[in-house]
Amino acid sequence: IFNNNVNINDYVYNNSFNEFKNNKFLLNNNCYYEFFDNNFNFVKEESLWLTQVQVGGQLYNVRLHYNPYEVEDIPYVGDIDERFQQDVIYITHDPAEGNLGYVAVAAAELSLSMASVFNIEPVAACSTNFTGICETRPIMTCDNTNSPVIYLKEDNVTQVSLKGNCIVIQGKGQELIKAADKVLYIWYRVIK
């Protein structure tokens, strides 16, 4: 549900799926872009892409910064193990890295989906005790725990690497948010 509690499906035309890939239309004086991918309907409202996913028999509204086409080329390599089946996942970062604003957005998108859709408690962590904020946070890295860890890393190379108890999501600036969105699209089975 979005835009004053209007269901996304209310915006779908009565045309068949193959009759259009991208549409632009006006609603309530706002411009929207709509397309289908893998039987999911995506609508861009302002700066976010909206879709609905079904998890465990329940329908959820999802808002992400990027659509599946924009993240499909980001490498996603490796495997995680059974430790990611736990009810708590640590989301960590290096507080000494440059612009933490992008880390915060990526962490927020991951945390919102983990908590509201997958019923997983995201725990904010730091990789080192570098700043005052980290004094009260767990110090977690992929190597110092057996718990599941998502490490948000600022790096010139954009990719998602999975290894055992660790998912490293990396990129510089907006690319970090794109990589986080790719993880969520895979979790939601929008991208296979």
Buried (B, 14 or more C-beta within 10 A) or exposed (E): EBBEEEEBEEBBEEEEEEEEEEBEEEEEEEEBBBBBBEEBBBBBBEEBBBBBBEBEEEEBBBBBBBBBEBBEEBEBEBEBEEBBEEEEBBBBBBBEBEEBEBBBBBBBBBBBBBEEBBEBEBBBBBBEEBEEEBEEBBBBBBEEBEBBBBBBBBBEEBBBBBEBBBBBBBBBEBBBBBBBBBBBBBBBEBBE
